[in-house]
Every structure is written in C-alpha cells, then in structure tokens.
Amino acid sequence: MAANAHAIQEARKIQAGIAATGKCPDELEGWRRDASGLFLETVAGTAKVHFVLSLDCTEPDLMFGILVKYSFDSGNWVLGGATGALVIEHGHFSDPSRMEIGSADDAAVVAAKVVRASYSP
C-alpha cells in the first residue's frame, strides 16, 4: 500500500510541475534515470521490502504514468496529465480496473482501496 500511496503523492507533484512548465520533467528530486536513459525511477518502501516506481511522460500531450512494479508482470499505474483527475489502474494486466483519484482524496486511503479491490476473493 505504501508504494501506491507514494506513487499517488509523486503523481500530484509531477502533475503540478507539468501544469506550471508545460513540459515533461527531465529530472525530479529523488529520482534517477534508468539504465536505458528513457525513464525516471525511484524506490518506495523499506530496506527489506521495496518497489521500483518508473515514470513515463509523453510530449506534446503531456500525459504521464507512474508504474509501481511488483514483479516482472504485475504492477499498478497512476496515470494523469497536466490537468484533470489522476487515475490508478490496478489488477491483472489482462483485465485492469480503474479508480479515479480526486484532488482531495487521501493517498493512503486510495491505496488501501486498491489493495482491497485487487486482492479480494
């Protein structure tokens, strides 16, 4: 849950930055370029349990996504643009679910809802 909450918080900062500058970020505090140089990455979690977050942003549409990667074939996306609501896409990649994130929504509460929705029987 903490990694999803962190991704939501970072997405809000990135969205504000894109809205202010009109461009995708080249660098962000606490993020670094991945080995390919195409994406920005950071790590969320603890020394024992951590997850890589990867940012992809496209111009000229200024749409971005932060992937919270759990394993080689699973993860959640926090998606957004320069304006508008953020969305978190979760569940299995073959049938993902989407949840809108309101500007006043608590990131930890949204993250908990996603976990419950993704892993409920």
Biopython code that builds the backbone (N, CA, C, O; Angstrom):
import numpy as np
from Bio.PDB.StructureBuilder import StructureBuilder

atoms = [
    (1, "MET", "N", (0.815, -1.194, 0.000)),
    (1, "MET", "CA", (0.000, 0.000, 0.000)),
    (1, "MET", "C", (0.857, 1.255, 0.000)),
    (1, "MET", "O", (0.528, 2.236, -0.667)),
    (2, "ALA", "N", (1.951, 1.225, 0.745)),
    (2, "ALA", "CA", (2.782, 2.424, 0.851)),
    (2, "ALA", "C", (3.354, 2.838, -0.502)),
    (2, "ALA", "O", (3.476, 4.030, -0.782)),
    (3, "ALA", "N", (3.704, 1.870, -1.339)),
    (3, "ALA", "CA", (4.248, 2.203, -2.659)),
    (3, "ALA", "C", (3.198, 2.885, -3.527)),
    (3, "ALA", "O", (3.511, 3.833, -4.248)),
    (4, "ASN", "N", (1.954, 2.410, -3.465)),
    (4, "ASN", "CA", (0.878, 3.049, -4.232)),
    (4, "ASN", "C", (0.611, 4.457, -3.710)),
    (4, "ASN", "O", (0.425, 5.383, -4.500)),
    (5, "ALA", "N", (0.590, 4.628, -2.398)),
    (5, "ALA", "CA", (0.376, 5.955, -1.816)),
    (5, "ALA", "C", (1.495, 6.902, -2.230)),
    (5, "ALA", "O", (1.248, 8.063, -2.557)),
    (6, "HIS", "N", (2.725, 6.399, -2.214)),
    (6, "HIS", "CA", (3.867, 7.214, -2.631)),
    (6, "HIS", "C", (3.724, 7.610, -4.101)),
    (6, "HIS", "O", (3.995, 8.754, -4.465)),
    (7, "ALA", "N", (3.300, 6.674, -4.941)),
    (7, "ALA", "CA", (3.122, 6.968, -6.367)),
    (7, "ALA", "C", (2.051, 8.037, -6.572)),
    (7, "ALA", "O", (2.212, 8.911, -7.424)),
    (8, "ILE", "N", (0.976, 7.983, -5.815)),
    (8, "ILE", "CA", (-0.090, 8.995, -5.909)),
    (8, "ILE", "C", (0.442, 10.363, -5.498)),
    (8, "ILE", "O", (0.182, 11.364, -6.166)),
    (9, "GLN", "N", (1.181, 10.399, -4.406)),
    (9, "GLN", "CA", (1.753, 11.671, -3.941)),
    (9, "GLN", "C", (2.730, 12.242, -4.970)),
    (9, "GLN", "O", (2.715, 13.442, -5.243)),
    (10, "GLU", "N", (3.571, 11.389, -5.536)),
    (10, "GLU", "CA", (4.516, 11.837, -6.559)),
    (10, "GLU", "C", (3.774, 12.310, -7.815)),
    (10, "GLU", "O", (4.164, 13.300, -8.434)),
    (11, "ALA", "N", (2.705, 11.597, -8.186)),
    (11, "ALA", "CA", (1.928, 11.980, -9.369)),
    (11, "ALA", "C", (1.325, 13.373, -9.199)),
    (11, "ALA", "O", (1.274, 14.153, -10.151)),
    (12, "ARG", "N", (0.879, 13.677, -8.010)),
    (12, "ARG", "CA", (0.334, 15.016, -7.750)),
    (12, "ARG", "C", (1.405, 16.089, -7.935)),
    (12, "ARG", "O", (1.129, 17.142, -8.510)),
    (13, "LYS", "N", (2.615, 15.836, -7.457)),
    (13, "LYS", "CA", (3.718, 16.788, -7.637)),
    (13, "LYS", "C", (4.076, 16.926, -9.115)),
    (13, "LYS", "O", (4.286, 18.031, -9.614)),
    (14, "ILE", "N", (4.144, 15.796, -9.803)),
    (14, "ILE", "CA", (4.508, 15.809, -11.225)),
    (14, "ILE", "C", (3.447, 16.555, -12.027)),
    (14, "ILE", "O", (3.779, 17.352, -12.905)),
    (15, "GLN", "N", (2.176, 16.301, -11.731)),
    (15, "GLN", "CA", (1.094, 16.985, -12.431)),
    (15, "GLN", "C", (1.204, 18.503, -12.237)),
    (15, "GLN", "O", (1.050, 19.264, -13.193)),
    (16, "ALA", "N", (1.466, 18.934, -11.019)),
    (16, "ALA", "CA", (1.611, 20.365, -10.748)),
    (16, "ALA", "C", (2.797, 20.948, -11.517)),
    (16, "ALA", "O", (2.715, 22.056, -12.046)),
    (17, "GLY", "N", (3.892, 20.202, -11.577)),
    (17, "GLY", "CA", (5.072, 20.657, -12.316)),
    (17, "GLY", "C", (4.814, 20.765, -13.799)),
    (17, "GLY", "O", (5.236, 21.729, -14.438)),
    (18, "ILE", "N", (4.118, 19.776, -14.361)),
    (18, "ILE", "CA", (3.786, 19.806, -15.780)),
    (18, "ILE", "C", (2.848, 20.977, -16.081)),
    (18, "ILE", "O", (3.018, 21.670, -17.084)),
    (19, "ALA", "N", (1.863, 21.195, -15.214)),
    (19, "ALA", "CA", (0.932, 22.306, -15.410)),
    (19, "ALA", "C", (1.668, 23.650, -15.383)),
    (19, "ALA", "O", (1.327, 24.562, -16.136)),
    (20, "ALA", "N", (2.672, 23.768, -14.520)),
    (20, "ALA", "CA", (3.410, 25.023, -14.381)),
    (20, "ALA", "C", (4.388, 25.268, -15.521)),
    (20, "ALA", "O", (4.556, 26.404, -15.964)),
    (21, "THR", "N", (5.035, 24.203, -16.000)),
    (21, "THR", "CA", (6.088, 24.371, -17.007)),
    (21, "THR", "C", (5.635, 24.085, -18.433)),
    (21, "THR", "O", (6.252, 24.551, -19.391)),
    (22, "GLY", "N", (4.556, 23.316, -18.572)),
    (22, "GLY", "CA", (4.094, 22.951, -19.909)),
    (22, "GLY", "C", (4.969, 21.918, -20.591)),
    (22, "GLY", "O", (4.946, 21.783, -21.814)),
    (23, "LYS", "N", (5.753, 21.178, -19.786)),
    (23, "LYS", "CA", (6.596, 20.123, -20.371)),
    (23, "LYS", "C", (6.802, 18.992, -19.373)),
    (23, "LYS", "O", (6.613, 19.157, -18.167)),
    (24, "CYS", "N", (7.191, 17.849, -19.900)),
    (24, "CYS", "CA", (7.510, 16.698, -19.059)),
    (24, "CYS", "C", (8.810, 16.963, -18.303)),
    (24, "CYS", "O", (9.699, 17.639, -18.823)),
    (25, "PRO", "N", (8.930, 16.442, -17.091)),
    (25, "PRO", "CA", (10.156, 16.688, -16.323)),
    (25, "PRO", "C", (11.343, 15.914, -16.892)),
    (25, "PRO", "O", (11.220, 14.758, -17.297)),
    (26, "ASP", "N", (12.500, 16.589, -16.910)),
    (26, "ASP", "CA", (13.754, 15.933, -17.300)),
    (26, "ASP", "C", (14.414, 15.284, -16.093)),
    (26, "ASP", "O", (15.144, 14.301, -16.218)),
    (27, "GLU", "N", (14.142, 15.855, -14.919)),
    (27, "GLU", "CA", (14.673, 15.320, -13.673)),
    (27, "GLU", "C", (13.721, 15.670, -12.555)),
    (27, "GLU", "O", (12.963, 16.636, -12.641)),
    (28, "LEU", "N", (13.770, 14.868, -11.498)),
    (28, "LEU", "CA", (12.949, 15.084, -10.314)),
    (28, "LEU", "C", (13.793, 14.754, -9.092)),
    (28, "LEU", "O", (14.611, 13.835, -9.124)),
    (29, "GLU", "N", (13.594, 15.497, -8.026)),
    (29, "GLU", "CA", (14.327, 15.229, -6.797)),
    (29, "GLU", "C", (13.993, 13.825, -6.300)),
    (29, "GLU", "O", (12.823, 13.462, -6.179)),
    (30, "GLY", "N", (15.031, 13.039, -6.013)),
    (30, "GLY", "CA", (14.853, 11.686, -5.508)),
    (30, "GLY", "C", (14.664, 10.631, -6.588)),
    (30, "GLY", "O", (14.519, 9.449, -6.276)),
    (31, "TRP", "N", (14.665, 11.043, -7.862)),
    (31, "TRP", "CA", (14.515, 10.123, -8.984)),
    (31, "TRP", "C", (15.819, 10.108, -9.769)),
    (31, "TRP", "O", (16.597, 11.060, -9.710)),
    (32, "ARG", "N", (16.058, 9.022, -10.506)),
    (32, "ARG", "CA", (17.250, 8.919, -11.368)),
    (32, "ARG", "C", (16.830, 8.278, -12.686)),
    (32, "ARG", "O", (15.766, 7.666, -12.778)),
    (33, "ARG", "N", (17.660, 8.420, -13.685)),
    (33, "ARG", "CA", (17.398, 7.786, -14.982)),
    (33, "ARG", "C", (17.638, 6.284, -14.863)),
    (33, "ARG", "O", (18.563, 5.843, -14.180)),
    (34, "ASP", "N", (16.795, 5.509, -15.533)),
    (34, "ASP", "CA", (17.003, 4.062, -15.555)),
    (34, "ASP", "C", (18.177, 3.742, -16.472)),
    (34, "ASP", "O", (18.750, 4.649, -17.077)),
    (35, "ALA", "N", (18.542, 2.473, -16.584)),
    (35, "ALA", "CA", (19.709, 2.062, -17.375)),
    (35, "ALA", "C", (19.575, 2.459, -18.841)),
    (35, "ALA", "O", (20.576, 2.748, -19.495)),
    (36, "SER", "N", (18.348, 2.476, -19.364)),
    (36, "SER", "CA", (18.147, 2.830, -20.770)),
    (36, "SER", "C", (18.209, 4.340, -20.994)),
    (36, "SER", "O", (18.413, 4.795, -22.120)),
    (37, "GLY", "N", (18.035, 5.112, -19.930)),
    (37, "GLY", "CA", (18.006, 6.559, -20.046)),
    (37, "GLY", "C", (16.661, 7.116, -20.468)),
    (37, "GLY", "O", (16.517, 8.328, -20.625)),
    (38, "LEU", "N", (15.670, 6.248, -20.657)),
    (38, "LEU", "CA", (14.361, 6.680, -21.146)),
    (38, "LEU", "C", (13.399, 7.096, -20.042)),
    (38, "LEU", "O", (12.555, 7.969, -20.246)),
    (39, "PHE", "N", (13.522, 6.478, -18.878)),
    (39, "PHE", "CA", (12.559, 6.685, -17.811)),
    (39, "PHE", "C", (13.249, 7.201, -16.555)),
    (39, "PHE", "O", (14.439, 6.971, -16.341)),
    (40, "LEU", "N", (12.482, 7.896, -15.736)),
    (40, "LEU", "CA", (12.943, 8.252, -14.404)),
    (40, "LEU", "C", (12.453, 7.183, -13.441)),
    (40, "LEU", "O", (11.341, 6.676, -13.586)),
    (41, "GLU", "N", (13.285, 6.836, -12.453)),
    (41, "GLU", "CA", (12.928, 5.805, -11.478)),
    (41, "GLU", "C", (13.245, 6.272, -10.064)),
    (41, "GLU", "O", (14.148, 7.077, -9.835)),
    (42, "THR", "N", (12.477, 5.744, -9.136)),
    (42, "THR", "CA", (12.755, 5.912, -7.717)),
    (42, "THR", "C", (12.310, 4.636, -7.022)),
    (42, "THR", "O", (11.689, 3.770, -7.638)),
    (43, "VAL", "N", (12.624, 4.522, -5.752)),
    (43, "VAL", "CA", (12.261, 3.333, -4.993)),
    (43, "VAL", "C", (11.395, 3.766, -3.814)),
    (43, "VAL", "O", (11.682, 4.761, -3.147)),
    (44, "ALA", "N", (10.337, 3.007, -3.571)),
    (44, "ALA", "CA", (9.461, 3.252, -2.416)),
    (44, "ALA", "C", (9.477, 2.014, -1.541)),
    (44, "ALA", "O", (9.488, 0.889, -2.041)),
    (45, "GLY", "N", (9.478, 2.224, -0.237)),
    (45, "GLY", "CA", (9.437, 1.099, 0.686)),
    (45, "GLY", "C", (10.524, 1.196, 1.731)),
    (45, "GLY", "O", (10.996, 2.279, 2.078)),
    (46, "THR", "N", (10.905, 0.033, 2.222)),
    (46, "THR", "CA", (11.920, -0.055, 3.269)),
    (46, "THR", "C", (13.117, -0.829, 2.730)),
    (46, "THR", "O", (13.122, -1.258, 1.576)),
    (47, "ALA", "N", (14.118, -1.001, 3.564)),
    (47, "ALA", "CA", (15.286, -1.779, 3.155)),
    (47, "ALA", "C", (14.910, -3.232, 2.874)),
    (47, "ALA", "O", (15.506, -3.870, 2.007)),
    (48, "LYS", "N", (13.918, -3.759, 3.608)),
    (48, "LYS", "CA", (13.511, -5.153, 3.431)),
    (48, "LYS", "C", (12.551, -5.342, 2.264)),
    (48, "LYS", "O", (12.678, -6.301, 1.503)),
    (49, "VAL", "N", (11.596, -4.434, 2.121)),
    (49, "VAL", "CA", (10.580, -4.554, 1.075)),
    (49, "VAL", "C", (10.499, -3.225, 0.341)),
    (49, "VAL", "O", (10.142, -2.201, 0.923)),
    (50, "HIS", "N", (10.833, -3.254, -0.938)),
    (50, "HIS", "CA", (10.762, -2.028, -1.713)),
    (50, "HIS", "C", (10.319, -2.328, -3.137)),
    (50, "HIS", "O", (10.451, -3.451, -3.624)),
    (51, "PHE", "N", (9.793, -1.303, -3.789)),
    (51, "PHE", "CA", (9.267, -1.429, -5.134)),
    (51, "PHE", "C", (9.801, -0.277, -5.975)),
    (51, "PHE", "O", (9.944, 0.848, -5.495)),
    (52, "VAL", "N", (10.090, -0.576, -7.230)),
    (52, "VAL", "CA", (10.569, 0.440, -8.164)),
    (52, "VAL", "C", (9.367, 1.164, -8.756)),
    (52, "VAL", "O", (8.395, 0.536, -9.174)),
    (53, "LEU", "N", (9.444, 2.484, -8.787)),
    (53, "LEU", "CA", (8.463, 3.319, -9.459)),
    (53, "LEU", "C", (9.137, 3.894, -10.698)),
    (53, "LEU", "O", (10.227, 4.459, -10.604)),
    (54, "SER", "N", (8.503, 3.759, -11.853)),
    (54, "SER", "CA", (9.050, 4.276, -13.108)),
    (54, "SER", "C", (8.093, 5.293, -13.697)),
    (54, "SER", "O", (6.887, 5.054, -13.759)),
    (55, "LEU", "N", (8.624, 6.427, -14.129)),
    (55, "LEU", "CA", (7.830, 7.492, -14.724)),
    (55, "LEU", "C", (8.030, 7.527, -16.222)),
    (55, "LEU", "O", (9.160, 7.552, -16.711)),
    (56, "ASP", "N", (6.923, 7.530, -16.949)),
    (56, "ASP", "CA", (6.930, 7.726, -18.396)),
    (56, "ASP", "C", (6.053, 8.939, -18.675)),
    (56, "ASP", "O", (4.919, 9.002, -18.201)),
    (57, "CYS", "N", (6.556, 9.891, -19.429)),
    (57, "CYS", "CA", (5.812, 11.105, -19.754)),
    (57, "CYS", "C", (6.010, 11.396, -21.232)),
    (57, "CYS", "O", (7.125, 11.317, -21.747)),
    (58, "THR", "N", (4.920, 11.732, -21.908)),
    (58, "THR", "CA", (4.998, 11.966, -23.349)),
    (58, "THR", "C", (4.617, 13.400, -23.697)),
    (58, "THR", "O", (3.725, 13.998, -23.096)),
    (59, "GLU", "N", (5.316, 13.919, -24.674)),
    (59, "GLU", "CA", (5.008, 15.237, -25.216)),
    (59, "GLU", "C", (4.590, 15.043, -26.667)),
    (59, "GLU", "O", (5.104, 14.118, -27.296)),
    (60, "PRO", "N", (3.725, 15.818, -27.229)),
    (60, "PRO", "CA", (3.227, 17.093, -26.720)),
    (60, "PRO", "C", (1.964, 16.982, -25.863)),
    (60, "PRO", "O", (1.482, 17.994, -25.356)),
    (61, "ASP", "N", (1.412, 15.762, -25.690)),
    (61, "ASP", "CA", (0.138, 15.647, -24.959)),
    (61, "ASP", "C", (0.287, 15.784, -23.443)),
    (61, "ASP", "O", (-0.707, 15.968, -22.740)),
    (62, "LEU", "N", (1.517, 15.696, -22.934)),
    (62, "LEU", "CA", (1.817, 15.863, -21.502)),
    (62, "LEU", "C", (1.082, 14.863, -20.622)),
    (62, "LEU", "O", (0.698, 15.182, -19.497)),
    (63, "MET", "N", (0.889, 13.670, -21.130)),
    (63, "MET", "CA", (0.306, 12.574, -20.353)),
    (63, "MET", "C", (1.451, 11.809, -19.696)),
    (63, "MET", "O", (2.527, 11.664, -20.276)),
    (64, "PHE", "N", (1.207, 11.319, -18.477)),
    (64, "PHE", "CA", (2.257, 10.575, -17.791)),
    (64, "PHE", "C", (1.672, 9.398, -17.039)),
    (64, "PHE", "O", (0.477, 9.344, -16.747)),
    (65, "GLY", "N", (2.544, 8.465, -16.738)),
    (65, "GLY", "CA", (2.178, 7.313, -15.936)),
    (65, "GLY", "C", (3.321, 6.941, -15.024)),
    (65, "GLY", "O", (4.488, 7.000, -15.410)),
    (66, "ILE", "N", (2.980, 6.559, -13.817)),
    (66, "ILE", "CA", (3.965, 6.035, -12.874)),
    (66, "ILE", "C", (3.614, 4.575, -12.645)),
    (66, "ILE", "O", (2.534, 4.258, -12.147)),
    (67, "LEU", "N", (4.525, 3.695, -13.010)),
    (67, "LEU", "CA", (4.344, 2.266, -12.794)),
    (67, "LEU", "C", (4.924, 1.890, -11.441)),
    (67, "LEU", "O", (6.089, 2.166, -11.155)),
    (68, "VAL", "N", (4.102, 1.257, -10.612)),
    (68, "VAL", "CA", (4.566, 0.665, -9.360)),
    (68, "VAL", "C", (4.751, -0.806, -9.673)),
    (68, "VAL", "O", (3.775, -1.547, -9.793)),
    (69, "LYS", "N", (5.985, -1.228, -9.805)),
    (69, "LYS", "CA", (6.269, -2.586, -10.277)),
    (69, "LYS", "C", (6.426, -3.543, -9.105)),
    (69, "LYS", "O", (7.280, -3.354, -8.239)),
    (70, "TYR", "N", (5.569, -4.595, -9.093)),
    (70, "TYR", "CA", (5.626, -5.602, -8.036)),
    (70, "TYR", "C", (6.451, -6.812, -8.451)),
    (70, "TYR", "O", (7.143, -7.409, -7.627)),
    (71, "SER", "N", (6.380, -7.171, -9.715)),
    (71, "SER", "CA", (7.189, -8.260, -10.263)),
    (71, "SER", "C", (7.306, -8.017, -11.759)),
    (71, "SER", "O", (6.846, -6.990, -12.257)),
    (72, "PHE", "N", (7.909, -8.941, -12.474)),
    (72, "PHE", "CA", (8.135, -8.707, -13.896)),
    (72, "PHE", "C", (6.841, -8.564, -14.688)),
    (72, "PHE", "O", (6.851, -7.980, -15.771)),
    (73, "ASP", "N", (5.721, -9.086, -14.171)),
    (73, "ASP", "CA", (4.472, -9.000, -14.938)),
    (73, "ASP", "C", (3.298, -8.423, -14.155)),
    (73, "ASP", "O", (2.148, -8.590, -14.561)),
    (74, "SER", "N", (3.568, -7.752, -13.046)),
    (74, "SER", "CA", (2.457, -7.157, -12.316)),
    (74, "SER", "C", (2.856, -5.824, -11.704)),
    (74, "SER", "O", (4.013, -5.590, -11.356)),
    (75, "GLY", "N", (1.868, -4.969, -11.588)),
    (75, "GLY", "CA", (2.077, -3.653, -11.010)),
    (75, "GLY", "C", (0.836, -2.812, -11.185)),
    (75, "GLY", "O", (-0.145, -3.256, -11.782)),
    (76, "ASN", "N", (0.874, -1.618, -10.677)),
    (76, "ASN", "CA", (-0.204, -0.654, -10.810)),
    (76, "ASN", "C", (0.321, 0.579, -11.517)),
    (76, "ASN", "O", (1.510, 0.890, -11.440)),
    (77, "TRP", "N", (-0.565, 1.279, -12.203)),
    (77, "TRP", "CA", (-0.221, 2.538, -12.872)),
    (77, "TRP", "C", (-0.997, 3.672, -12.238)),
    (77, "TRP", "O", (-2.195, 3.540, -11.989)),
    (78, "VAL", "N", (-0.334, 4.781, -11.972)),
    (78, "VAL", "CA", (-1.012, 6.036, -11.648)),
    (78, "VAL", "C", (-0.848, 6.904, -12.890)),
    (78, "VAL", "O", (0.268, 7.228, -13.295)),
    (79, "LEU", "N", (-1.976, 7.274, -13.486)),
    (79, "LEU", "CA", (-1.987, 7.965, -14.775)),
    (79, "LEU", "C", (-2.545, 9.367, -14.635)),
    (79, "LEU", "O", (-3.427, 9.608, -13.811)),
    (80, "GLY", "N", (-2.038, 10.292, -15.433)),
    (80, "GLY", "CA", (-2.549, 11.654, -15.397)),
    (80, "GLY", "C", (-2.011, 12.485, -16.535)),
    (80, "GLY", "O", (-1.297, 12.002, -17.413)),
    (81, "GLY", "N", (-2.373, 13.744, -16.492)),
    (81, "GLY", "CA", (-1.920, 14.719, -17.474)),
    (81, "GLY", "C", (-1.663, 16.041, -16.778)),
    (81, "GLY", "O", (-1.613, 16.104, -15.549)),
    (82, "ALA", "N", (-1.500, 17.094, -17.561)),
    (82, "ALA", "CA", (-1.225, 18.409, -16.988)),
    (82, "ALA", "C", (-2.383, 18.899, -16.132)),
    (82, "ALA", "O", (-2.178, 19.644, -15.173)),
    (83, "THR", "N", (-3.581, 18.490, -16.467)),
    (83, "THR", "CA", (-4.768, 18.877, -15.708)),
    (83, "THR", "C", (-5.684, 17.664, -15.588)),
    (83, "THR", "O", (-5.452, 16.630, -16.215)),
    (84, "GLY", "N", (-6.715, 17.806, -14.784)),
    (84, "GLY", "CA", (-7.699, 16.739, -14.655)),
    (84, "GLY", "C", (-7.377, 15.768, -13.539)),
    (84, "GLY", "O", (-6.362, 15.883, -12.851)),
    (85, "ALA", "N", (-8.261, 14.820, -13.384)),
    (85, "ALA", "CA", (-8.126, 13.827, -12.318)),
    (85, "ALA", "C", (-7.022, 12.825, -12.633)),
    (85, "ALA", "O", (-6.751, 12.521, -13.795)),
    (86, "LEU", "N", (-6.402, 12.325, -11.593)),
    (86, "LEU", "CA", (-5.490, 11.201, -11.705)),
    (86, "LEU", "C", (-6.323, 9.929, -11.655)),
    (86, "LEU", "O", (-7.435, 9.921, -11.126)),
    (87, "VAL", "N", (-5.777, 8.860, -12.207)),
    (87, "VAL", "CA", (-6.444, 7.558, -12.217)),
    (87, "VAL", "C", (-5.415, 6.519, -11.803)),
    (87, "VAL", "O", (-4.253, 6.597, -12.202)),
    (88, "ILE", "N", (-5.838, 5.550, -11.004)),
    (88, "ILE", "CA", (-4.966, 4.421, -10.707)),
    (88, "ILE", "C", (-5.554, 3.197, -11.385)),
    (88, "ILE", "O", (-6.727, 2.870, -11.203)),
    (89, "GLU", "N", (-4.723, 2.527, -12.168)),
    (89, "GLU", "CA", (-5.126, 1.313, -12.883)),
    (89, "GLU", "C", (-4.484, 0.149, -12.152)),
    (89, "GLU", "O", (-3.273, 0.133, -11.927)),
    (90, "HIS", "N", (-5.308, -0.831, -11.781)),
    (90, "HIS", "CA", (-4.798, -1.930, -10.965)),
    (90, "HIS", "C", (-5.469, -3.236, -11.380)),
    (90, "HIS", "O", (-6.413, -3.246, -12.169)),
    (91, "GLY", "N", (-4.964, -4.325, -10.834)),
    (91, "GLY", "CA", (-5.482, -5.650, -11.166)),
    (91, "GLY", "C", (-4.611, -6.319, -12.213)),
    (91, "GLY", "O", (-3.552, -5.808, -12.578)),
    (92, "HIS", "N", (-5.059, -7.448, -12.684)),
    (92, "HIS", "CA", (-4.296, -8.200, -13.675)),
    (92, "HIS", "C", (-4.252, -7.437, -14.985)),
    (92, "HIS", "O", (-5.239, -6.816, -15.379)),
    (93, "PHE", "N", (-3.107, -7.480, -15.666)),
    (93, "PHE", "CA", (-2.927, -6.701, -16.888)),
    (93, "PHE", "C", (-3.924, -7.064, -17.983)),
    (93, "PHE", "O", (-4.186, -6.250, -18.869)),
    (94, "SER", "N", (-4.482, -8.265, -17.939)),
    (94, "SER", "CA", (-5.430, -8.669, -18.978)),
    (94, "SER", "C", (-6.840, -8.120, -18.734)),
    (94, "SER", "O", (-7.667, -8.107, -19.646)),
    (95, "ASP", "N", (-7.114, -7.666, -17.508)),
    (95, "ASP", "CA", (-8.435, -7.133, -17.178)),
    (95, "ASP", "C", (-8.298, -6.101, -16.060)),
    (95, "ASP", "O", (-8.795, -6.317, -14.955)),
    (96, "PRO", "N", (-7.622, -4.971, -16.342)),
    (96, "PRO", "CA", (-7.374, -3.997, -15.279)),
    (96, "PRO", "C", (-8.633, -3.234, -14.872)),
    (96, "PRO", "O", (-9.572, -3.084, -15.653)),
    (97, "SER", "N", (-8.625, -2.764, -13.646)),
    (97, "SER", "CA", (-9.675, -1.895, -13.129)),
    (97, "SER", "C", (-9.092, -0.504, -12.974)),
    (97, "SER", "O", (-7.885, -0.341, -12.797)),
    (98, "ARG", "N", (-9.957, 0.496, -13.041)),
    (98, "ARG", "CA", (-9.512, 1.880, -12.905)),
    (98, "ARG", "C", (-10.303, 2.564, -11.804)),
    (98, "ARG", "O", (-11.501, 2.337, -11.640)),
    (99, "MET", "N", (-9.600, 3.410, -11.051)),
    (99, "MET", "CA", (-10.228, 4.174, -9.983)),
    (99, "MET", "C", (-9.749, 5.620, -10.100)),
    (99, "MET", "O", (-8.545, 5.877, -10.135)),
    (100, "GLU", "N", (-10.681, 6.553, -10.160)),
    (100, "GLU", "CA", (-10.318, 7.959, -10.217)),
    (100, "GLU", "C", (-9.864, 8.424, -8.840)),
    (100, "GLU", "O", (-10.415, 8.019, -7.816)),
    (101, "ILE", "N", (-8.847, 9.282, -8.836)),
    (101, "ILE", "CA", (-8.300, 9.827, -7.605)),
    (101, "ILE", "C", (-8.639, 11.308, -7.564)),
    (101, "ILE", "O", (-8.110, 12.089, -8.355)),
    (102, "GLY", "N", (-9.506, 11.695, -6.660)),
    (102, "GLY", "CA", (-9.870, 13.097, -6.513)),
    (102, "GLY", "C", (-8.752, 13.900, -5.878)),
    (102, "GLY", "O", (-7.921, 13.349, -5.157)),
    (103, "SER", "N", (-8.727, 15.188, -6.137)),
    (103, "SER", "CA", (-7.655, 16.032, -5.607)),
    (103, "SER", "C", (-7.657, 16.082, -4.080)),
    (103, "SER", "O", (-6.613, 16.303, -3.467)),
    (104, "ALA", "N", (-8.818, 15.878, -3.463)),
    (104, "ALA", "CA", (-8.902, 15.899, -2.001)),
    (104, "ALA", "C", (-8.778, 14.513, -1.375)),
    (104, "ALA", "O", (-8.747, 14.394, -0.150)),
    (105, "ASP", "N", (-8.707, 13.464, -2.196)),
    (105, "ASP", "CA", (-8.615, 12.099, -1.674)),
    (105, "ASP", "C", (-7.281, 11.875, -0.978)),
    (105, "ASP", "O", (-6.235, 12.298, -1.468)),
    (106, "ASP", "N", (-7.327, 11.211, 0.162)),
    (106, "ASP", "CA", (-6.119, 10.841, 0.892)),
    (106, "ASP", "C", (-5.430, 9.702, 0.146)),
    (106, "ASP", "O", (-6.054, 8.677, -0.130)),
    (107, "ALA", "N", (-4.153, 9.873, -0.182)),
    (107, "ALA", "CA", (-3.414, 8.875, -0.958)),
    (107, "ALA", "C", (-3.395, 7.516, -0.265)),
    (107, "ALA", "O", (-3.518, 6.490, -0.933)),
    (108, "ALA", "N", (-3.244, 7.486, 1.047)),
    (108, "ALA", "CA", (-3.199, 6.214, 1.780)),
    (108, "ALA", "C", (-4.548, 5.498, 1.731)),
    (108, "ALA", "O", (-4.597, 4.271, 1.648)),
    (109, "VAL", "N", (-5.632, 6.252, 1.782)),
    (109, "VAL", "CA", (-6.969, 5.651, 1.710)),
    (109, "VAL", "C", (-7.209, 5.061, 0.322)),
    (109, "VAL", "O", (-7.731, 3.953, 0.198)),
    (110, "VAL", "N", (-6.829, 5.798, -0.718)),
    (110, "VAL", "CA", (-6.974, 5.279, -2.084)),
    (110, "VAL", "C", (-6.132, 4.018, -2.252)),
    (110, "VAL", "O", (-6.593, 3.031, -2.826)),
    (111, "ALA", "N", (-4.900, 4.051, -1.754)),
    (111, "ALA", "CA", (-4.016, 2.884, -1.861)),
    (111, "ALA", "C", (-4.625, 1.672, -1.170)),
    (111, "ALA", "O", (-4.545, 0.561, -1.696)),
    (112, "ALA", "N", (-5.228, 1.863, -0.008)),
    (112, "ALA", "CA", (-5.872, 0.758, 0.711)),
    (112, "ALA", "C", (-7.052, 0.209, -0.087)),
    (112, "ALA", "O", (-7.245, -1.005, -0.136)),
    (113, "LYS", "N", (-7.840, 1.076, -0.710)),
    (113, "LYS", "CA", (-8.967, 0.625, -1.539)),
    (113, "LYS", "C", (-8.482, -0.210, -2.716)),
    (113, "LYS", "O", (-9.098, -1.216, -3.069)),
    (114, "VAL", "N", (-7.385, 0.208, -3.317)),
    (114, "VAL", "CA", (-6.828, -0.528, -4.457)),
    (114, "VAL", "C", (-6.390, -1.918, -4.030)),
    (114, "VAL", "O", (-6.676, -2.898, -4.717)),
    (115, "VAL", "N", (-5.701, -2.009, -2.907)),
    (115, "VAL", "CA", (-5.249, -3.313, -2.419)),
    (115, "VAL", "C", (-6.437, -4.209, -2.120)),
    (115, "VAL", "O", (-6.448, -5.380, -2.500)),
    (116, "ARG", "N", (-7.441, -3.661, -1.437)),
    (116, "ARG", "CA", (-8.631, -4.472, -1.144)),
    (116, "ARG", "C", (-9.327, -4.922, -2.425)),
    (116, "ARG", "O", (-9.753, -6.072, -2.521)),
    (117, "ALA", "N", (-9.447, -4.041, -3.401)),
    (117, "ALA", "CA", (-10.108, -4.382, -4.669)),
    (117, "ALA", "C", (-9.300, -5.402, -5.459)),
    (117, "ALA", "O", (-9.876, -6.275, -6.107)),
    (118, "SER", "N", (-7.986, -5.306, -5.417)),
    (118, "SER", "CA", (-7.131, -6.196, -6.196)),
    (118, "SER", "C", (-7.029, -7.584, -5.605)),
    (118, "SER", "O", (-6.838, -8.555, -6.338)),
    (119, "TYR", "N", (-7.151, -7.696, -4.297)),
    (119, "TYR", "CA", (-6.907, -8.984, -3.646)),
    (119, "TYR", "C", (-8.100, -9.534, -2.902)),
    (119, "TYR", "O", (-7.955, -10.445, -2.088)),
    (120, "SER", "N", (-9.284, -8.995, -3.168)),
    (120, "SER", "CA", (-10.466, -9.557, -2.503)),
    (120, "SER", "C", (-10.923, -10.822, -3.243)),
    (120, "SER", "O", (-10.781, -10.914, -4.463)),
    (121, "PRO", "N", (-11.468, -11.788, -2.507)),
    (121, "PRO", "CA", (-11.851, -13.063, -3.139)),
    (121, "PRO", "C", (-13.036, -12.913, -4.068)),
    (121, "PRO", "O", (-13.475, -13.892, -4.671)),
]
sb = StructureBuilder()
sb.init_structure("model")
sb.init_model(0)
sb.init_chain("A")
sb.init_seg("    ")
for serial, (resi, resn, name, xyz) in enumerate(atoms, 1):
    if name == "N":
        sb.init_residue(resn, " ", resi, " ")
    sb.init_atom(name, np.array(xyz, "f"), 0.0, 1.0, " ", f" {name:<3s}", serial, name[0])
structure = sb.get_structure()
